[in-house]
Amino acid sequence: MVSNWSNAPKDTAPLASLLPQRRYLVLNLPRWATDCLKRRDPALLASSRPFALYEKQKSALKLVAVDASVSRINVWPGHNLTDARALIPNLEAREIDRPLVESLFADFADWHSYASPIVAVLPDMSAFGDLALDITGVSHLFGGEEKMLKSVLGRLRELGLEASGAIASSIGAAWALAQHRPGAIIGEDADVVLAELPVSALRLAPEQIATLQQLGLKRIGQLYAYPRKALQARLGASLILRLDQARGLIDESIKPRLPAPERFVERRFAEPISLLDSVMETTRDLAIRLSGLLEAEGMGAQAFHLMVYRVDHKVMCLSVRAARTTRDPAHLARLFANRAERLTGEFDAGFGIDMIRLGAAEVSALDPLQAGAFDGQGGSGDLIRLHDRMANRLGETAVLRTTAVGSHMPERAARLEPVIQPPAPPAVGTVADRKRPLRLLPNPEPIRVTAEVPEGPPADMTWRRVTYRFVKAAGPERLGEEWWLDHAPLTIDPPPGKDEEKPRTKKSRYGWDEEDEPPLPRRSMLFRDYYTAEDDGGRRFWLFHDGLPGTEGAGWYLHGFFS
């Protein structure tokens, strides 16, 4: 972090001094769009004609990317296509396909996770061309920052890509150096080095750069002593933000595209491999190594990521999850084998695989467990592993379990959630300790009953044109309206297909989509009186009366079955 705080805000210095010292490597690929398309089109690569990409901007065709041969003629992005053709008669110009180029660059960014687990695209100036790698605690694997930068740039040049890079303690400083001083590595002298760079190194809009130059502010160092309020009033708060980010006074984080593992092991191959069986065999070995690493630290994990790096700068990522924290290598290998079975037809090793990495995320403490004849889990471990295998093979939403919800309403007292998720703490106000039917009807269905007394249990009922005579009955159990919850009246829903409104997608208080809930109520009441009744055939029913007998709209409904 920058040590010169003379021009920093007074309230920023103490906070910034407590932040960890982070290091960033920023890569700039100015000709990515033309280079990647040449690699995809052999005819274009073999051609010696200058190549450029254009797009329509404000009713004019402007160049947006050019190759090296076009740049040597002093034709740059922003030139009119007509002027470029006049200067270069044999120019090969194509309209840019931005979604394709951006997608290719995103995949290319993932490949750089071989150098650092945290890699992100910097879209500040362009959606493709700039990459940021968080190399904190990683550079020693390459022999230091200088050797790491040389190694990363060397691999890019071997692929025929023009690239430059720099390393600094902030993303803004590393980007500025990659653009104007390629190969630079700076530490605490960031203020001194940045002071000599032009203001265009601050990732500003063209209008802001033009205004600064009109004011005579052409170097970053001239902004240090300039009144900050005047700069913000004239050019906006973004200028102050970019300046402080470059100097390291304000922390700037990046969001990695691939999941960043907290612990990982990897294997590099002297000769590329191409068979899926070889990948799975390596995965089993890596699972044993990762398990030993986690066990030595007394840790376990719930998410695991297998990253397969291809020679042609592409990476394949395969992720699995466990319902509980684990570090069992056999279980991990089995989960990845189940997922790999679904990818057998889609597996493509390209020109070969030169590295495989297995990482663990969502790491937490895990005490040693007794296994074998004296295992005290009562067989629950086997069930958990079965859930993991089924969920990772079929999908997390394909294997569900029932969870109690804090509601007295039978229709809302439970919900389904993926079994792979950690079990939530018991909800307050559940009815788990009460006897409930094994099966509930989707909607309470009206019945006709005969009762000996108006407010007593029924003697018989007629449901779906069949009469059932009761020999036993128990109740009532009164369920009243949950007045402490908003939008949760005690209701009777209309029969399916009648008076239903269009489904809604708004989330309800209970956690599910309203389109999955019953349709809007026909009417509401203050309470329900539930009875358990058994007929002469041994069948037990759960039915209720929806209000005081004799009141308008009151009636009997069948809601579920015990057996």
C-alpha positions as CSV (number, residue, x, y, z in Angstrom):
1,M,0.0,0.0,0.0
2,V,1.2,3.5,-0.7
3,S,3.3,5.0,2.1
4,N,3.1,8.7,1.0
5,W,0.0,10.1,2.7
6,S,0.8,13.8,2.5
7,N,-2.0,14.5,0.0
8,A,-4.4,11.8,1.2
9,P,-7.7,12.7,3.0
10,K,-7.0,12.7,6.7
11,D,-9.8,10.3,7.5
12,T,-8.6,7.8,4.9
13,A,-5.0,7.2,6.1
14,P,-5.7,5.3,9.3
15,L,-8.2,3.1,7.7
16,A,-6.0,2.3,4.6
17,S,-3.0,1.5,6.9
18,L,-5.0,-1.4,8.3
19,L,-5.8,-2.9,5.0
20,P,-3.7,-5.9,3.9
21,Q,-1.0,-5.4,1.3
22,R,-2.4,-6.7,-1.9
23,R,-0.7,-7.1,-5.3
24,Y,-2.3,-7.0,-8.7
25,L,-1.1,-7.9,-12.2
26,V,-2.9,-6.2,-15.0
27,L,-2.6,-7.5,-18.6
28,N,-3.4,-5.4,-21.6
29,L,-4.1,-7.0,-25.0
30,P,-4.7,-4.1,-27.4
31,R,-5.3,-6.3,-30.5
32,W,-7.3,-9.0,-28.9
33,A,-10.3,-8.6,-31.2
34,T,-8.3,-9.0,-34.4
35,D,-5.8,-11.6,-33.0
36,C,-8.6,-13.9,-31.8
37,L,-10.5,-13.7,-35.0
38,K,-7.4,-14.5,-37.0
39,R,-6.8,-17.6,-34.8
40,R,-10.4,-18.7,-35.5
41,D,-10.2,-18.2,-39.2
42,P,-7.3,-19.9,-40.9
43,A,-7.8,-18.1,-44.2
44,L,-7.7,-14.8,-42.4
45,L,-4.5,-15.8,-40.6
46,A,-2.8,-16.9,-43.8
47,S,-3.7,-13.7,-45.6
48,S,-1.1,-10.9,-45.6
49,R,-3.8,-8.1,-46.0
50,P,-4.2,-5.6,-43.2
51,F,-7.2,-6.4,-41.0
52,A,-9.6,-4.2,-39.1
53,L,-13.0,-4.3,-37.5
54,Y,-15.6,-1.6,-37.6
55,E,-19.1,-0.8,-36.3
56,K,-21.7,1.8,-36.9
57,Q,-21.5,4.8,-34.5
58,K,-23.9,7.7,-34.9
59,S,-24.6,7.0,-38.6
60,A,-20.9,6.6,-39.4
61,L,-18.7,3.5,-39.8
62,K,-15.9,3.7,-37.4
63,L,-12.9,1.4,-36.8
64,V,-13.0,-0.2,-33.4
65,A,-10.0,-2.6,-33.7
66,V,-7.0,-2.8,-36.0
67,D,-4.0,-5.2,-36.3
68,A,-0.3,-4.3,-36.2
69,S,0.0,-3.7,-40.0
70,V,-2.8,-1.1,-39.9
71,S,-1.3,0.7,-36.9
72,R,2.0,1.0,-38.7
73,I,0.2,3.2,-41.3
74,N,-1.0,5.5,-38.4
75,V,-4.6,4.3,-38.7
76,W,-6.2,3.7,-35.3
77,P,-9.5,2.9,-33.7
78,G,-11.9,5.8,-34.2
79,H,-10.9,6.5,-37.8
80,N,-13.7,6.5,-40.4
81,L,-13.8,3.3,-42.5
82,T,-13.9,5.4,-45.7
83,D,-10.7,7.2,-44.7
84,A,-9.0,4.0,-43.8
85,R,-9.8,2.4,-47.1
86,A,-8.4,5.4,-48.9
87,L,-5.1,5.1,-47.0
88,I,-5.0,1.2,-47.2
89,P,-6.6,0.1,-50.5
90,N,-6.2,-3.6,-49.7
91,L,-7.7,-3.3,-46.2
92,E,-9.7,-6.4,-45.0
93,A,-12.5,-4.9,-43.0
94,R,-15.3,-6.7,-41.2
95,E,-18.1,-5.7,-38.9
96,I,-17.4,-6.6,-35.3
97,D,-19.5,-9.2,-33.6
98,R,-19.2,-7.8,-30.0
99,P,-21.1,-10.6,-28.2
100,L,-18.8,-13.2,-29.8
101,V,-15.6,-11.2,-29.1
102,E,-16.6,-10.5,-25.5
103,S,-17.5,-14.2,-24.9
104,L,-14.2,-15.4,-26.3
105,F,-12.3,-12.9,-24.1
106,A,-14.3,-14.0,-21.0
107,D,-13.3,-17.7,-21.7
108,F,-9.7,-16.5,-22.3
109,A,-9.8,-14.7,-18.9
110,D,-10.8,-18.0,-17.2
111,W,-7.7,-19.7,-18.6
112,H,-5.5,-17.3,-16.6
113,S,-6.6,-18.8,-13.4
114,Y,-3.6,-21.2,-13.9
115,A,-1.6,-18.2,-12.6
116,S,-3.9,-16.9,-9.9
117,P,-7.2,-18.2,-8.6
118,I,-8.7,-14.6,-8.8
119,V,-9.0,-13.4,-12.3
120,A,-11.5,-10.8,-13.7
121,V,-12.2,-8.8,-16.8
122,L,-11.7,-5.0,-16.4
123,P,-14.6,-3.5,-18.5
124,D,-13.9,0.1,-17.5
125,M,-12.5,1.1,-20.9
126,S,-13.5,-1.8,-23.0
127,A,-15.4,-5.0,-22.6
128,F,-12.4,-6.9,-23.9
129,G,-8.7,-6.3,-23.7
130,D,-7.9,-5.8,-20.0
131,L,-7.4,-8.5,-17.4
132,A,-6.7,-8.1,-13.6
133,L,-5.1,-10.9,-11.6
134,D,-4.9,-10.8,-7.8
135,I,-1.5,-12.3,-7.2
136,T,-1.3,-11.8,-3.4
137,G,0.5,-14.7,-2.0
138,V,0.9,-16.4,-5.4
139,S,4.0,-14.9,-7.0
140,H,6.4,-17.0,-5.0
141,L,5.2,-20.1,-6.9
142,F,6.8,-18.6,-10.0
143,G,10.0,-17.4,-8.2
144,G,8.9,-13.8,-7.6
145,E,6.8,-11.1,-9.2
146,E,9.4,-10.4,-12.0
147,K,9.5,-14.0,-13.1
148,M,5.8,-14.4,-12.8
149,L,5.2,-11.4,-15.1
150,K,7.7,-12.7,-17.6
151,S,6.2,-16.2,-17.5
152,V,2.6,-14.9,-18.1
153,L,3.6,-12.6,-20.9
154,G,5.8,-15.3,-22.4
155,R,2.8,-17.7,-22.7
156,L,0.7,-15.1,-24.4
157,R,3.4,-14.3,-26.9
158,E,3.8,-18.0,-27.7
159,L,0.1,-18.0,-28.6
160,G,0.8,-15.1,-31.0
161,L,-1.0,-12.5,-28.9
162,E,0.4,-9.0,-28.4
163,A,0.3,-8.3,-24.7
164,S,1.8,-6.0,-22.0
165,G,1.5,-6.1,-18.2
166,A,2.6,-4.5,-15.0
167,I,2.3,-5.2,-11.2
168,A,1.4,-2.7,-8.5
169,S,-0.5,-2.6,-5.2
170,S,-3.7,-1.2,-6.8
171,I,-5.6,-2.1,-9.9
172,G,-5.6,1.5,-11.1
173,A,-1.8,1.8,-10.8
174,A,-1.2,-1.6,-12.5
175,W,-3.5,-0.6,-15.4
176,A,-1.8,2.7,-15.9
177,L,1.6,1.1,-16.0
178,A,0.5,-1.7,-18.3
179,Q,-0.7,1.0,-20.7
180,H,2.2,3.5,-20.5
181,R,5.2,1.6,-18.8
182,P,4.8,-2.1,-19.8
183,G,6.8,-4.5,-17.6
184,A,7.0,-2.1,-14.6
185,I,6.7,-3.5,-11.0
186,I,6.2,-0.9,-8.3
187,G,5.6,-1.0,-4.6
188,E,5.5,1.9,-2.1
189,D,6.8,4.4,-4.7
190,A,3.4,4.4,-6.5
191,D,2.9,8.2,-6.0
192,V,6.2,9.0,-7.5
193,V,5.9,6.8,-10.5
194,L,2.3,7.7,-11.2
195,A,3.1,11.5,-11.1
196,E,5.0,11.2,-14.3
197,L,2.2,9.5,-16.3
198,P,-0.4,11.3,-18.4
199,V,-3.9,11.9,-17.0
200,S,-5.2,9.4,-19.6
201,A,-3.7,6.6,-17.4
202,L,-6.5,7.1,-14.9
203,R,-9.2,5.3,-16.8
204,L,-11.2,8.5,-17.5
205,A,-13.7,9.4,-20.1
206,P,-12.4,11.2,-23.2
207,E,-14.3,14.3,-22.3
208,Q,-12.7,14.4,-18.9
209,I,-9.2,14.0,-20.4
210,A,-9.8,16.8,-22.9
211,T,-11.0,19.1,-20.1
212,L,-8.0,18.4,-18.0
213,Q,-5.7,19.1,-20.9
214,Q,-7.5,22.4,-21.5
215,L,-6.8,23.3,-17.9
216,G,-3.1,22.6,-18.4
217,L,-3.3,19.4,-16.2
218,K,-1.5,16.9,-18.4
219,R,0.3,14.8,-15.7
220,I,-1.2,12.9,-12.8
221,G,1.3,14.5,-10.4
222,Q,-0.3,17.9,-11.1
223,L,-3.6,16.7,-9.7
224,Y,-2.0,15.9,-6.2
225,A,-1.9,19.5,-5.1
226,Y,-4.9,20.8,-7.1
227,P,-8.0,21.6,-4.9
228,R,-10.1,18.4,-4.8
229,K,-13.4,20.3,-4.5
230,A,-12.6,22.3,-7.7
231,L,-11.8,19.1,-9.6
232,Q,-14.9,17.4,-8.4
233,A,-17.1,20.4,-9.3
234,R,-15.7,20.7,-12.7
235,L,-15.1,17.0,-13.7
236,G,-17.3,15.0,-11.4
237,A,-16.6,12.6,-8.5
238,S,-15.4,9.9,-10.8
239,L,-12.1,11.7,-11.4
240,I,-11.4,11.8,-7.6
241,L,-12.4,8.2,-7.3
242,R,-10.0,7.1,-10.1
243,L,-7.2,9.1,-8.7
244,D,-7.6,7.7,-5.2
245,Q,-7.9,4.2,-6.6
246,A,-4.7,4.5,-8.6
247,R,-2.8,5.8,-5.5
248,G,-4.2,3.0,-3.3
249,L,-6.1,5.4,-1.0
250,I,-9.4,3.7,-1.8
251,D,-9.6,-0.1,-2.1
252,E,-10.8,-1.5,-5.4
253,S,-11.9,-5.1,-5.5
254,I,-12.4,-7.4,-8.5
255,K,-15.1,-10.1,-9.0
256,P,-13.6,-13.3,-10.3
257,R,-15.5,-15.1,-13.0
258,L,-14.5,-18.6,-11.7
259,P,-15.1,-19.5,-8.1
260,A,-12.0,-18.7,-6.1
261,P,-10.9,-21.7,-4.1
262,E,-9.7,-21.2,-0.6
263,R,-7.5,-24.3,-0.7
264,F,-6.4,-26.0,-3.8
265,V,-3.9,-28.6,-5.2
266,E,-2.9,-29.0,-8.8
267,R,-0.9,-31.2,-11.2
268,R,1.0,-30.0,-14.3
269,F,1.8,-32.5,-17.0
270,A,5.0,-32.6,-19.0
271,E,3.0,-34.0,-21.9
272,P,-0.7,-33.0,-22.5
273,I,-3.3,-35.7,-21.8
274,S,-6.6,-36.0,-23.6
275,L,-8.6,-38.9,-22.2
276,L,-11.5,-38.4,-19.7
277,D,-10.4,-41.5,-17.8
278,S,-7.0,-39.9,-17.3
279,V,-8.7,-36.7,-16.0
280,M,-10.8,-38.8,-13.5
281,E,-7.7,-40.7,-12.3
282,T,-5.9,-37.5,-11.7
283,T,-8.9,-36.1,-9.9
284,R,-8.8,-39.1,-7.5
285,D,-5.2,-38.4,-6.7
286,L,-5.8,-34.7,-6.2
287,A,-8.8,-35.5,-3.9
288,I,-6.4,-37.5,-1.7
289,R,-3.9,-34.6,-1.6
290,L,-6.6,-32.0,-0.9
291,S,-8.0,-34.2,1.8
292,G,-4.6,-34.4,3.5
293,L,-4.2,-30.6,3.2
294,L,-7.6,-30.0,4.8
295,E,-7.1,-32.6,7.5
296,A,-3.7,-31.1,8.5
297,E,-5.5,-27.8,9.2
298,G,-8.6,-29.4,10.8
299,M,-10.8,-28.1,8.1
300,G,-13.4,-29.3,5.6
301,A,-15.4,-27.8,2.8
302,Q,-18.8,-28.0,1.1
303,A,-18.0,-26.8,-2.4
304,F,-15.4,-28.3,-4.7
305,H,-14.2,-27.1,-8.1
306,L,-12.3,-29.1,-10.7
307,M,-10.6,-26.8,-13.3
308,V,-9.1,-28.5,-16.4
309,Y,-6.7,-26.3,-18.4
310,R,-6.3,-26.9,-22.1
311,V,-3.3,-26.2,-24.2
312,D,-5.3,-23.9,-26.5
313,H,-5.9,-21.4,-23.6
314,K,-9.3,-22.7,-22.6
315,V,-10.5,-24.0,-19.2
316,M,-13.3,-26.3,-18.3
317,C,-14.8,-26.0,-14.8
318,L,-16.7,-28.7,-13.0
319,S,-18.3,-28.0,-9.6
320,V,-19.9,-30.2,-7.0
321,R,-21.5,-29.5,-3.6
322,A,-21.9,-31.6,-0.4
323,A,-24.7,-31.3,2.0
324,R,-22.4,-31.3,5.0
325,T,-18.8,-30.2,5.5
326,T,-16.5,-33.0,4.3
327,R,-13.0,-33.9,3.3
328,D,-13.5,-37.6,2.4
329,P,-11.4,-38.2,-0.8
330,A,-13.4,-41.3,-1.9
331,H,-16.6,-39.3,-1.6
332,L,-15.2,-36.4,-3.6
333,A,-13.9,-38.6,-6.3
334,R,-17.3,-40.3,-6.6
335,L,-19.1,-36.9,-6.9
336,F,-16.9,-35.8,-9.7
337,A,-17.3,-39.2,-11.4
338,N,-21.0,-38.8,-11.3
339,R,-20.9,-35.4,-12.8
340,A,-18.4,-36.5,-15.5
341,E,-20.8,-39.2,-16.6
342,R,-23.2,-36.4,-17.8
343,L,-20.3,-34.7,-19.8
344,T,-19.0,-37.8,-21.6
345,G,-20.5,-36.8,-24.9
346,E,-19.5,-33.1,-24.5
347,F,-16.0,-33.6,-23.2
348,D,-13.4,-32.0,-25.6
349,A,-9.8,-31.9,-24.6
350,G,-8.8,-29.8,-27.7
351,F,-5.1,-30.1,-28.3
352,G,-4.6,-31.6,-24.9
353,I,-4.7,-30.8,-21.2
354,D,-1.6,-29.5,-19.5
355,M,-2.9,-28.8,-15.9
356,I,-5.7,-29.9,-13.6
357,R,-6.5,-28.0,-10.4
358,L,-8.9,-29.2,-7.6
359,G,-10.0,-26.5,-5.2
360,A,-12.2,-26.3,-2.1
361,A,-14.5,-23.4,-1.2
362,E,-16.8,-22.6,1.7
363,V,-14.1,-24.0,4.1
364,S,-14.9,-24.4,7.7
365,A,-13.6,-26.3,10.8
366,L,-14.2,-30.0,10.8
367,D,-13.3,-32.2,13.8
368,P,-11.9,-35.7,13.2
369,L,-14.7,-38.3,13.1
370,Q,-14.6,-41.9,14.4
371,A,-15.2,-44.3,11.5
372,G,-15.6,-48.0,11.2
373,A,-17.3,-50.4,13.7
374,F,-17.6,-47.7,16.3
375,D,-19.1,-45.0,14.0
376,G,-21.6,-43.1,16.1
377,Q,-23.5,-41.5,13.2
378,G,-26.1,-44.3,13.1
379,G,-25.9,-44.6,9.4
380,S,-26.8,-41.0,8.7
381,G,-23.4,-40.5,6.9
382,D,-24.4,-43.0,4.2
383,L,-27.7,-41.2,3.7
384,I,-25.9,-37.8,3.4
385,R,-23.5,-39.2,0.8
386,L,-26.4,-40.7,-1.1
387,H,-28.1,-37.3,-1.1
388,D,-24.8,-35.7,-2.4
389,R,-24.5,-38.2,-5.3
390,M,-28.1,-37.9,-6.3
391,A,-28.1,-34.1,-6.2
392,N,-24.9,-33.7,-8.1
393,R,-26.0,-36.2,-10.7
394,L,-29.6,-35.1,-11.2
395,G,-29.3,-31.5,-10.2
396,E,-29.8,-29.6,-6.9
397,T,-33.4,-28.9,-7.5
398,A,-34.2,-32.5,-8.4
399,V,-33.7,-33.9,-4.9
400,L,-35.8,-32.1,-2.3
401,R,-36.8,-32.4,1.3
402,T,-39.6,-31.1,3.4
403,T,-38.9,-28.3,5.9
404,A,-41.2,-26.9,8.5
405,V,-42.3,-23.2,8.2
406,G,-43.3,-21.0,11.0
407,S,-47.0,-21.0,10.2
408,H,-50.1,-22.6,11.8
409,M,-51.8,-22.8,8.4
410,P,-51.7,-26.4,7.1
411,E,-51.2,-25.2,3.5
412,R,-48.2,-23.2,4.6
413,A,-46.7,-25.2,7.4
414,A,-44.1,-26.9,5.2
415,R,-42.1,-26.2,2.0
416,L,-39.6,-28.0,-0.2
417,E,-36.0,-27.1,-0.4
418,P,-32.9,-28.7,-2.0
419,V,-31.5,-31.5,0.2
420,I,-28.0,-30.3,-0.7
421,Q,-28.5,-27.1,1.3
422,P,-27.5,-27.1,5.0
423,P,-30.5,-27.6,7.2
424,A,-32.0,-24.4,8.4
425,P,-32.6,-23.9,12.2
426,P,-36.1,-25.0,13.3
427,A,-38.7,-22.3,12.5
428,V,-40.5,-20.7,15.4
429,G,-44.2,-21.5,15.6
430,T,-44.2,-24.7,13.6
431,V,-46.7,-27.5,14.2
432,A,-44.2,-30.4,14.1
433,D,-45.4,-31.6,17.5
434,R,-49.1,-31.9,16.4
435,K,-50.7,-34.7,14.6
436,R,-51.2,-33.9,11.0
437,P,-52.5,-36.0,8.0
438,L,-50.1,-37.9,5.8
439,R,-51.7,-36.3,2.8
440,L,-53.3,-32.9,2.2
441,L,-55.6,-32.0,-0.7
442,P,-54.3,-29.3,-2.9
443,N,-57.4,-27.2,-2.0
444,P,-60.0,-28.0,0.7
445,E,-63.0,-29.5,-0.9
446,P,-66.5,-28.8,0.2
447,I,-68.5,-31.7,1.7
448,R,-72.1,-32.2,3.0
449,V,-72.3,-33.4,6.6
450,T,-74.9,-34.4,9.2
451,A,-74.2,-33.4,12.7
452,E,-76.0,-34.3,15.9
453,V,-75.5,-30.9,17.3
454,P,-74.8,-27.7,15.4
455,E,-71.3,-27.1,16.8
456,G,-70.4,-30.8,17.3
457,P,-68.5,-33.3,15.2
458,P,-70.3,-34.7,12.1
459,A,-72.0,-38.1,12.1
460,D,-71.3,-38.6,8.4
461,M,-70.2,-36.8,5.3
462,T,-70.8,-36.9,1.5
463,W,-67.7,-36.2,-0.6
464,R,-67.5,-36.7,-4.3
465,R,-70.9,-38.3,-4.3
466,V,-69.9,-41.0,-1.8
467,T,-71.2,-41.1,1.8
468,Y,-69.0,-42.0,4.7
469,R,-70.5,-42.8,8.1
470,F,-68.3,-41.9,11.1
471,V,-67.9,-44.1,14.2
472,K,-65.3,-41.9,16.0
473,A,-64.5,-38.2,16.0
474,A,-62.1,-36.0,17.9
475,G,-61.8,-32.2,18.1
476,P,-62.2,-29.5,17.5
477,E,-58.7,-27.9,17.0
478,R,-59.2,-24.2,16.3
479,L,-56.9,-22.5,13.9
480,G,-57.3,-18.7,13.8
481,E,-56.1,-16.1,11.4
482,E,-52.4,-15.3,11.8
483,W,-53.0,-11.6,12.5
484,W,-49.3,-11.0,13.2
485,L,-48.4,-11.7,9.6
486,D,-49.1,-9.3,6.7
487,H,-51.1,-10.6,3.8
488,A,-51.8,-14.0,5.4
489,P,-55.6,-14.2,6.0
490,L,-57.3,-17.4,6.8
491,T,-59.0,-18.2,3.5
492,I,-60.9,-20.8,1.5
493,D,-59.6,-21.0,-2.1
494,P,-61.9,-21.4,-5.1
495,P,-61.9,-24.7,-6.9
496,P,-59.1,-25.1,-9.5
497,G,-60.0,-23.5,-12.8
498,K,-62.6,-21.1,-11.4
499,D,-62.0,-17.4,-10.8
500,E,-58.2,-17.8,-10.8
501,E,-56.2,-14.8,-11.5
502,K,-53.0,-14.7,-13.6
503,P,-50.0,-16.2,-11.7
504,R,-47.7,-13.7,-10.1
505,T,-44.0,-14.0,-9.6
506,K,-43.6,-11.8,-6.4
507,K,-42.0,-13.5,-3.5
508,S,-44.2,-14.1,-0.5
509,R,-43.3,-14.0,3.1
510,Y,-43.1,-17.7,3.3
511,G,-40.2,-18.0,0.7
512,W,-42.0,-19.5,-2.3
513,D,-43.3,-17.8,-5.5
514,E,-46.8,-16.7,-5.3
515,E,-47.5,-18.4,-8.6
516,D,-46.9,-21.7,-6.7
517,E,-49.4,-20.7,-4.0
518,P,-53.2,-21.3,-4.2
519,P,-55.1,-18.7,-6.3
520,L,-56.6,-15.6,-4.7
521,P,-59.2,-16.4,-2.0
522,R,-62.9,-16.4,-2.7
523,R,-63.6,-15.2,0.9
524,S,-61.9,-15.1,4.3
525,M,-62.9,-16.0,7.8
526,L,-61.6,-15.6,11.3
527,F,-61.0,-19.3,12.3
528,R,-61.3,-22.9,11.3
529,D,-62.4,-25.8,13.6
530,Y,-60.7,-29.0,12.6
531,Y,-62.0,-32.5,13.4
532,T,-60.4,-35.9,13.0
533,A,-63.1,-38.5,12.0
534,E,-62.9,-42.2,11.4
535,D,-65.5,-44.1,9.4
536,D,-66.7,-47.7,9.7
537,G,-64.0,-48.8,7.2
538,G,-61.1,-47.6,9.3
539,R,-60.4,-44.5,7.1
540,R,-59.5,-41.4,9.0
541,F,-60.2,-37.9,7.6
542,W,-59.3,-34.4,8.5
543,L,-62.1,-31.9,8.0
544,F,-63.0,-28.5,9.3
545,H,-65.8,-26.0,9.7
546,D,-64.9,-22.5,8.5
547,G,-66.9,-20.4,11.0
548,L,-69.8,-20.4,13.4
549,P,-72.7,-22.6,12.2
550,G,-75.5,-20.7,10.7
551,T,-73.4,-17.7,9.6
552,E,-73.6,-16.7,5.9
553,G,-71.1,-18.7,3.8
554,A,-70.1,-21.1,6.5
555,G,-69.6,-24.7,5.5
556,W,-67.7,-28.0,6.0
557,Y,-64.5,-28.9,4.0
558,L,-62.4,-32.0,3.7
559,H,-58.7,-31.1,4.0
560,G,-56.6,-34.4,4.3
561,F,-56.3,-38.1,5.1
562,F,-54.5,-39.8,7.9
563,S,-54.7,-43.3,6.4
